[in-house]
């Protein structure tokens, strides 16, 4: 689609959440993992699949990590996945930064 290979990586909090979900055997964890894996496959063919978050709304915590763009994807059970896109001459890199429930998401963005 973009003429470049798209690679998706889990990073930081997202990687921790993903591994934590993989270590659980409950139904919610299995549903979330299926949802995360489905979205990851979609991102490989369409990295701009998620909803872009306006720059002025990107949390300071992520700005400090030099995040220039941020996208949100809704997962099962009101969970959210946040990711950023970086490109090189050869490929497009999608870094999944956060996988969180709605409560954590609201806290990160300062919503009440």
DSSP file (Angstrom, degrees, kcal/mol; ACC not computed):
  #  RESIDUE AA STRUCTURE BP1 BP2  ACC     N-H-->O    O-->H-N    N-H-->O    O-->H-N    TCO  KAPPA ALPHA  PHI   PSI    X-CA   Y-CA   Z-CA
    1    1 A X              0   0    0      0, 0.0    44,-0.1     0, 0.0    45,-0.1   0.000 360.0 360.0 360.0 -47.6    0.0    0.0    0.0
    2    2 A X        -     0   0    0      2,-0.4     3,-0.1    43,-0.1    44,-0.0   0.407 360.0-118.0 -99.5   0.6    2.7    2.5    0.9
    3    3 A X  S    S+     0   0    0      1,-0.2     2,-0.3    88,-0.0     0, 0.0   0.548  87.0  89.3  74.7   6.5    5.4    0.8   -1.2
    4    4 A X  S    S-     0   0    0     87,-0.0    -2,-0.4    88,-0.0     2,-0.3  -0.943  85.8-102.0-132.1 153.8    7.4    0.1    2.0
    5    5 A X  E     -a   91   0A   0     85,-0.9    87,-3.0    -2,-0.3     2,-0.5  -0.569  33.2-144.0 -73.8 138.1    7.5   -2.8    4.4
    6    6 A X  E     -a   92   0A   0     38,-0.3     2,-0.4    -2,-0.3    87,-0.2  -0.917  14.9-169.1-106.5 124.9    5.6   -2.0    7.7
    7    7 A X  E     -a   93   0A   0     85,-2.8    87,-3.2    -2,-0.5     2,-0.5  -0.938   7.0-153.6-114.1 135.5    7.1   -3.4   10.9
    8    8 A X  E     -a   94   0A   0     -2,-0.4     2,-0.4    85,-0.2    87,-0.2  -0.928  14.0-177.6-112.9 129.0    5.2   -3.3   14.2
    9    9 A X  E     -a   95   0A   0     85,-3.0    87,-3.4    -2,-0.5     2,-0.4  -0.959  22.3-136.8-125.8 142.2    7.0   -3.3   17.5
   10   10 A X  E     -a   96   0A   0     -2,-0.4     2,-0.3    85,-0.2    87,-0.2  -0.814  30.8-173.9 -92.5 138.8    5.7   -3.3   21.1
   11   11 A X    >>  -     0   0    0     85,-2.2     3,-1.5    -2,-0.4     4,-0.6  -0.977  39.2 -36.9-136.8 145.0    7.6   -0.9   23.3
   12   12 A X  H 3> S+     0   0    0     -2,-0.3     4,-2.1     1,-0.3     3,-0.2  -0.112 127.6  10.7  52.4-123.7    7.7   -0.1   27.0
   13   13 A X  H 3> S+     0   0    0     84,-0.3     4,-2.7     1,-0.2    -1,-0.3   0.854 129.7  55.8 -58.8 -38.6    4.3   -0.2   28.7
   14   14 A X  H <> S+     0   0    0     83,-1.6     4,-2.7    -3,-1.5    -1,-0.2   0.917 107.8  47.9 -62.3 -43.7    2.7   -1.8   25.7
   15   15 A X  H  X S+     0   0    0     -4,-0.6     4,-2.6    81,-0.2     5,-0.2   0.912 112.4  49.6 -63.4 -43.0    5.2   -4.7   25.8
   16   16 A X  H  X S+     0   0    0     -4,-2.1     4,-2.4     2,-0.2    -2,-0.2   0.930 112.9  46.5 -61.5 -45.9    4.7   -5.2   29.5
   17   17 A X  H  X S+     0   0    0     -4,-2.7     4,-2.6     2,-0.2    -2,-0.2   0.913 112.5  50.4 -63.0 -43.0    0.9   -5.2   29.1
   18   18 A X  H  X S+     0   0    0     -4,-2.7     4,-2.3     2,-0.2    -2,-0.2   0.935 112.9  45.0 -61.4 -47.6    1.1   -7.6   26.2
   19   19 A X  H  X S+     0   0    0     -4,-2.6     4,-1.4     1,-0.2    -1,-0.2   0.885 112.2  52.9 -64.6 -38.1    3.3  -10.1   28.1
   20   20 A X  H  < S+     0   0    0     -4,-2.4     4,-0.4    -5,-0.2     3,-0.2   0.909 110.0  47.9 -62.7 -42.8    1.2   -9.7   31.2
   21   21 A X  H >< S+     0   0    0     -4,-2.6     3,-1.2     1,-0.2    -2,-0.2   0.887 108.1  55.4 -65.0 -38.8   -2.0  -10.6   29.1
   22   22 A X  H 3< S+     0   0    0     -4,-2.3    -1,-0.2     1,-0.3    -2,-0.2   0.806 104.5  54.5 -64.9 -28.2   -0.2  -13.6   27.6
   23   23 A X  T 3< S+     0   0    0     -4,-1.4     2,-0.3    -3,-0.2    -1,-0.3   0.556  96.5  83.1 -82.6  -7.7    0.6  -14.9   31.1
   24   24 A X    <   -     0   0    0     -3,-1.2    -3,-0.0    -4,-0.4     0, 0.0  -0.668  58.1-164.7 -95.3 153.1   -3.1  -14.8   32.0
   25   25 A X        +     0   0    0     -2,-0.3    -1,-0.1     4,-0.0    -3,-0.1   0.354  49.8 116.0-115.3   4.0   -5.5  -17.6   31.1
   26   26 A X  S  > S-     0   0    0      1,-0.1     4,-1.8    -5,-0.1     5,-0.2  -0.257  76.2-111.3 -75.9 164.7   -8.8  -15.8   31.8
   27   27 A X  H  > S+     0   0    0      1,-0.2     4,-2.6     2,-0.2     5,-0.2   0.884 114.4  55.6 -63.5 -41.8  -11.4  -15.0   29.1
   28   28 A X  H  > S+     0   0    0      1,-0.2     4,-2.6     2,-0.2    -1,-0.2   0.925 108.1  48.9 -59.2 -44.8  -10.8  -11.2   29.1
   29   29 A X  H  > S+     0   0    0      1,-0.2     4,-2.7     2,-0.2    -1,-0.2   0.911 111.5  49.3 -61.9 -42.5   -7.1  -11.6   28.5
   30   30 A X  H  X S+     0   0    0     -4,-1.8     4,-2.1     2,-0.2    -1,-0.2   0.902 111.6  48.7 -64.6 -41.4   -7.7  -14.0   25.6
   31   31 A X  H  X S+     0   0    0     -4,-2.6     4,-2.1     2,-0.2    -2,-0.2   0.918 113.2  47.9 -63.9 -43.7  -10.2  -11.6   24.0
   32   32 A X  H  X S+     0   0    0     -4,-2.6     4,-3.0    -5,-0.2    -2,-0.2   0.910 110.3  51.1 -64.9 -42.7   -7.8   -8.7   24.4
   33   33 A X  H  X S+     0   0    0     -4,-2.7     4,-2.8     2,-0.2     5,-0.2   0.913 110.2  49.5 -60.9 -42.2   -4.9  -10.6   22.9
   34   34 A X  H  X S+     0   0    0     -4,-2.1     4,-2.1     1,-0.2    -1,-0.2   0.911 112.7  48.0 -62.1 -41.7   -7.0  -11.6   19.9
   35   35 A X  H  X S+     0   0    0     -4,-2.1     4,-2.3     2,-0.2    -2,-0.2   0.914 112.7  47.8 -64.1 -45.2   -8.0   -7.9   19.5
   36   36 A X  H  X S+     0   0    0     -4,-3.0     4,-2.5     1,-0.2    -2,-0.2   0.920 113.0  48.1 -63.0 -45.1   -4.4   -6.7   19.8
   37   37 A X  H  X S+     0   0    0     -4,-2.8     4,-1.9    -5,-0.2    -1,-0.2   0.880 110.8  51.4 -64.6 -38.1   -3.2   -9.3   17.3
   38   38 A X  H  X S+     0   0    0     -4,-2.1     4,-1.9    -5,-0.2    -2,-0.2   0.938 112.4  45.3 -63.5 -47.1   -5.9   -8.4   14.9
   39   39 A X  H  X S+     0   0    0     -4,-2.3     4,-2.7     1,-0.2    -2,-0.2   0.892 109.2  56.4 -64.5 -39.9   -5.1   -4.7   15.1
   40   40 A X  H  X S+     0   0    0     -4,-2.5     4,-1.2     1,-0.2    -1,-0.2   0.906 107.8  48.2 -58.7 -42.1   -1.4   -5.4   14.7
   41   41 A X  H  X S+     0   0    0     -4,-1.9     4,-0.8     1,-0.2     3,-0.3   0.901 110.8  50.9 -65.7 -40.4   -2.1   -7.3   11.4
   42   42 A X  H >X S+     0   0    0     -4,-1.9     4,-2.3     1,-0.2     3,-1.1   0.915 106.2  55.6 -61.3 -43.0   -4.2   -4.3   10.2
   43   43 A X  H 3< S+     0   0    0     -4,-2.7    -1,-0.2     1,-0.3    -2,-0.2   0.802  97.6  63.8 -61.9 -29.4   -1.4   -1.9   11.0
   44   44 A X  H 3< S+     0   0    0     -4,-1.2   -38,-0.3    -3,-0.3    -1,-0.3   0.812 115.9  29.5 -65.6 -28.8    1.0   -3.9    8.9
   45   45 A X  H << S+     0   0    0     -3,-1.1    -2,-0.2    -4,-0.8     2,-0.2   0.670 137.7  24.3-102.3 -20.7   -1.1   -3.1    5.8
   46   46 A X    ><  +     0   0    0     -4,-2.3     3,-1.7    -5,-0.2    -1,-0.2  -0.664  60.7 179.6-145.1  85.6   -2.4    0.3    7.0
   47   47 A X  T 3  S+     0   0    0      1,-0.3     3,-0.4    -2,-0.2    -4,-0.1   0.703  84.3  57.8 -62.6 -18.6   -0.3    2.1    9.6
   48   48 A X  T 3  S+     0   0    0      1,-0.2    -1,-0.3    -5,-0.1     4,-0.1   0.076  71.0 115.3 -98.1  25.0   -2.7    5.0    9.7
   49   49 A X    <   +     0   0    0     -3,-1.7    -1,-0.2   -10,-0.1    -2,-0.1   0.857  60.3  74.7 -60.5 -39.4   -5.6    2.8   10.7
   50   50 A X  S    S-     0   0    0     -3,-0.4     2,-0.5     1,-0.1    23,-0.2  -0.053  97.1 -87.3 -73.2 175.0   -6.1    4.4   14.1
   51   51 A X  E     -B   72   0A   0     21,-3.1    21,-2.3     1,-0.0     2,-0.2  -0.736  44.7-124.3 -82.8 122.9   -7.5    7.7   15.0
   52   52 A X  E     -B   71   0A   0     -2,-0.5     2,-0.5    19,-0.2    19,-0.2  -0.465  18.8-139.8 -67.9 138.2   -4.9   10.5   14.9
   53   53 A X        -     0   0    0     17,-3.1    17,-0.5    -2,-0.2     5,-0.1  -0.874  26.7-109.3 -98.4 126.0   -4.6   12.4   18.2
   54   54 A X    >>  -     0   0    0     -2,-0.5     3,-2.3     1,-0.1     4,-0.6  -0.224  25.3-119.8 -55.1 141.0   -4.1   16.1   17.7
   55   55 A X  G >4 S+     0   0    0      1,-0.3     3,-1.2     2,-0.2    -1,-0.1   0.842 112.5  59.5 -51.4 -38.8   -0.5   17.2   18.7
   56   56 A X  G 34 S+     0   0    0      1,-0.3    -1,-0.3     3,-0.0    -2,-0.1   0.688 105.8  49.8 -67.1 -16.6   -1.9   19.6   21.3
   57   57 A X  G <4 S+     0   0    0     -3,-2.3     2,-0.3     2,-0.1    -1,-0.3   0.480  77.8 116.9-100.2  -4.5   -3.5   16.6   23.1
   58   58 A X  S << S-     0   0    0     -3,-1.2     5,-0.1    -4,-0.6    51,-0.0  -0.504  76.3-109.5 -65.8 124.9   -0.4   14.3   23.1
   59   59 A X    >>  -     0   0    0     -2,-0.3     4,-2.0     1,-0.1     3,-1.2  -0.215  17.4-122.6 -58.0 143.0    0.4   13.8   26.9
   60   60 A X  H 3> S+     0   0    0      1,-0.3     4,-2.7     2,-0.2     5,-0.2   0.841 110.9  64.7 -53.5 -36.7    3.5   15.5   28.2
   61   61 A X  H 34 S+     0   0    0      1,-0.2     4,-0.5    47,-0.2    -1,-0.3   0.880 108.7  39.4 -55.0 -40.1    4.8   12.1   29.2
   62   62 A X  H <4>S+     0   0    0     -3,-1.2     5,-1.9     2,-0.2     3,-0.5   0.819 110.2  57.9 -82.2 -32.3    4.9   11.0   25.6
   63   63 A X  H ><5S+     0   0    0     -4,-2.0     3,-2.1     1,-0.2    -2,-0.2   0.902 101.8  57.1 -62.0 -40.0    6.2   14.4   24.3
   64   64 A X  T 3<5S+     0   0    0     -4,-2.7    -1,-0.2     1,-0.3    -2,-0.2   0.780 101.4  56.6 -61.3 -26.1    9.2   13.9   26.6
   65   65 A X  T 3 5S-     0   0    0     -3,-0.5    -1,-0.3    -4,-0.5    -2,-0.2   0.273 123.6-109.6 -87.3  10.9    9.9   10.7   24.8
   66   66 A X  T < 5 +     0   0    0     -3,-2.1     2,-0.6     1,-0.2    -3,-0.2   0.812  56.1 169.6  66.6  33.5   10.0   12.7   21.5
   67   67 A X      < -     0   0    0     -5,-1.9    -1,-0.2     1,-0.2     3,-0.1  -0.685  12.1-179.8 -78.9 120.8    6.7   11.3   20.2
   68   68 A X        +     0   0    0     -2,-0.6     2,-0.3     1,-0.2    -1,-0.2   0.742  67.0  21.1 -93.2 -28.5    5.8   13.4   17.1
   69   69 A X        -     0   0    0     16,-0.1     2,-0.4     2,-0.0    -1,-0.2  -0.986  65.3-166.2-142.2 150.7    2.6   11.7   16.2
   70   70 A X        -     0   0    0    -17,-0.5   -17,-3.1    -2,-0.3     2,-0.3  -0.999   1.5-170.0-143.7 136.4    0.1    9.5   18.1
   71   71 A X  E     -BC  52  83A   0     12,-2.8    12,-2.2    -2,-0.4     2,-0.4  -0.931   9.5-149.7-125.6 150.3   -2.7    7.3   17.0
   72   72 A X  E     -BC  51  82A   0    -21,-2.3   -21,-3.1    -2,-0.3     2,-0.4  -0.963   9.0-172.6-121.8 136.8   -5.4    5.6   19.1
   73   73 A X  E     - C   0  81A   0      8,-2.4     8,-2.4    -2,-0.4     2,-0.4  -0.995  22.5-130.7-125.2 134.5   -7.1    2.3   18.3
   74   74 A X  E     - C   0  80A   0     -2,-0.4     6,-0.2     6,-0.2     2,-0.2  -0.710  27.6-169.3 -84.4 133.0  -10.0    1.0   20.4
   75   75 A X    >   -     0   0    0      4,-2.9     3,-0.7    -2,-0.4     4,-0.2  -0.484  35.7 -64.0-107.7-179.3   -9.7   -2.6   21.5
   76   76 A X  G >  S+     0   0    0      1,-0.2     3,-1.9   -45,-0.2    -1,-0.2  -0.196 116.3  24.1 -60.0 158.2  -12.1   -5.1   23.1
   77   77 A X  G 3  S-     0   0    0      1,-0.3    25,-0.3    -3,-0.1    -1,-0.2   0.770 132.3 -66.4  55.6  32.2  -13.6   -4.3   26.5
   78   78 A X  G <  S+     0   0    0     -3,-0.7    -1,-0.3     1,-0.2    -2,-0.2   0.683  94.8 145.3  65.4  20.6  -13.0   -0.5   26.2
   79   79 A X    <   -     0   0    0     -3,-1.9    -4,-2.9    -4,-0.2     2,-0.3  -0.465  36.0-144.8 -80.6 161.8   -9.2   -1.0   26.2
   80   80 A X  E     -CD  74 100A   0     20,-3.2    20,-2.5    -6,-0.2     2,-0.4  -0.944   9.3-155.3-130.0 149.8   -7.0    1.3   24.1
   81   81 A X  E     -CD  73  99A   0     -8,-2.4    -8,-2.4    -2,-0.3     2,-0.4  -0.997  11.6-163.1-122.9 128.4   -3.8    0.9   22.1
   82   82 A X  E     +CD  72  98A   0     16,-2.5    15,-2.5    -2,-0.4    16,-1.5  -0.920  16.9 167.1-110.8 136.5   -1.6    4.0   21.4
   83   83 A X  E     -CD  71  96A   0    -12,-2.2   -12,-2.8    -2,-0.4     2,-0.3  -0.970  22.6-148.9-146.0 162.6    1.0    4.0   18.7
   84   84 A X  E     - D   0  95A   0     11,-2.1    11,-2.5    -2,-0.3     2,-0.4  -0.892  15.3-135.6-127.4 158.3    3.4    6.2   16.8
   85   85 A X  E     + D   0  94A   0     -2,-0.3     2,-0.4     9,-0.2     9,-0.2  -0.956  19.2 178.0-120.3 133.2    4.7    5.9   13.2
   86   86 A X  E     - D   0  93A   0      7,-3.0     7,-3.8    -2,-0.4     2,-0.3  -0.986  13.1-154.9-128.9 143.3    8.3    6.5   12.1
   87   87 A X  E     - D   0  92A   0     -2,-0.4     2,-0.2     5,-0.2     5,-0.2  -0.886  11.3-176.7-121.1 151.8    9.6    6.1    8.6
   88   88 A X        -     0   0    0      3,-2.9    -2,-0.0    -2,-0.3     5,-0.0  -0.714  48.7 -92.8-125.3-178.5   12.9    5.4    7.0
   89   89 A X  S    S+     0   0    0     -2,-0.2     3,-0.1     1,-0.2    -2,-0.0   0.825 124.9  33.4 -62.1 -30.9   13.9    5.2    3.3
   90   90 A X  S    S+     0   0    0      1,-0.2   -85,-0.9   -86,-0.1     2,-0.3   0.846 123.6   3.1 -99.3 -40.2   13.3    1.5    3.4
   91   91 A X  E     -a    5   0A   0    -87,-0.2    -3,-2.9   -85,-0.0     2,-0.5  -0.883  59.7-112.9-145.8 173.6   10.4    0.8    5.8
   92   92 A X  E     -aD   6  87A   0    -87,-3.0   -85,-2.8    -2,-0.3     2,-0.5  -0.949  28.5-153.4-111.9 128.6    7.7    2.2    8.1
   93   93 A X  E     -aD   7  86A   0     -7,-3.8    -7,-3.0    -2,-0.5     2,-0.6  -0.904   5.8-165.7-108.2 125.7    8.0    1.5   11.8
   94   94 A X  E     -aD   8  85A   0    -87,-3.2   -85,-3.0    -2,-0.5     2,-0.6  -0.947   6.0-163.8-108.4 120.9    5.0    1.4   14.0
   95   95 A X  E     -aD   9  84A   0    -11,-2.5   -11,-2.1    -2,-0.6     2,-0.6  -0.920  10.3-148.5-108.7 114.8    5.8    1.5   17.7
   96   96 A X  E     +aD  10  83A   0    -87,-3.4   -85,-2.2    -2,-0.6   -13,-0.3  -0.732  21.7 175.8 -79.8 119.2    2.9    0.4   20.0
   97   97 A X  E     +     0   0A   0    -15,-2.5   -83,-1.6    -2,-0.6     2,-0.4   0.835  56.3  18.8 -96.6 -39.7    3.5    2.5   23.1
   98   98 A X  E     - D   0  82A   0    -16,-1.5   -16,-2.5   -85,-0.2     2,-0.4  -0.995  43.3-176.7-140.7 140.5    0.6    1.7   25.4
   99   99 A X  E     + D   0  81A   0     -2,-0.4     2,-0.3   -18,-0.2   -18,-0.2  -0.968  37.6 149.5-129.2 116.0   -2.1   -0.9   25.8
  100  100 A X  E     - D   0  80A   0    -20,-2.5   -20,-3.2    -2,-0.4     2,-0.1  -0.957  46.2-104.4-149.0 160.1   -4.4    0.1   28.6
  101  101 A X     >  -     0   0    0     -2,-0.3     4,-2.3   -22,-0.2   -22,-0.2  -0.302  48.5 -96.9 -79.2 173.3   -7.9    0.0   30.0
  102  102 A X  H  > S+     0   0    0    -25,-0.3     4,-2.7     1,-0.2     5,-0.2   0.856 122.4  55.1 -61.9 -36.8  -10.2    3.0   29.8
  103  103 A X  H  > S+     0   0    0      2,-0.2     4,-1.9     1,-0.2    -1,-0.2   0.933 110.7  44.4 -63.1 -47.1   -9.4    4.1   33.3
  104  104 A X  H  > S+     0   0    0      2,-0.2     4,-2.6     1,-0.2    -2,-0.2   0.893 112.4  53.9 -63.3 -39.9   -5.6    4.2   32.6
  105  105 A X  H  X S+     0   0    0     -4,-2.3     4,-2.0     1,-0.2     6,-0.2   0.939 108.8  47.8 -59.9 -48.9   -6.3    5.9   29.3
  106  106 A X  H  X>S+     0   0    0     -4,-2.7     5,-2.8     1,-0.2     4,-0.5   0.885 111.8  51.0 -60.1 -39.3   -8.3    8.7   30.9
  107  107 A X  H ><5S+     0   0    0     -4,-1.9     3,-0.9     3,-0.2    -2,-0.2   0.924 108.3  51.2 -64.6 -45.7   -5.6    9.2   33.5
  108  108 A X  H 3<5S+     0   0    0     -4,-2.6   -47,-0.2     1,-0.2    -1,-0.2   0.885 116.3  40.8 -58.9 -40.5   -2.9    9.5   30.9
  109  109 A X  H 3<5S-     0   0    0     -4,-2.0    -1,-0.2    -5,-0.2    -2,-0.2   0.435 113.6-116.2 -91.0  -0.1   -4.8   12.2   29.0
  110  110 A X  T <<5 +     0   0    0     -3,-0.9     2,-0.2    -4,-0.5    -3,-0.2   0.746  60.4 154.0  73.7  23.6   -6.0   13.9   32.2
  111  111 A X      <       0   0    0     -5,-2.8    -1,-0.2    -6,-0.2    -2,-0.1  -0.596 360.0 360.0 -83.4 147.3   -9.7   13.2   31.6
  112  112 A X              0   0    0     -2,-0.2    -1,-0.1    -5,-0.0    -5,-0.1   0.404 360.0 360.0 -98.4 360.0  -12.0   13.0   34.6
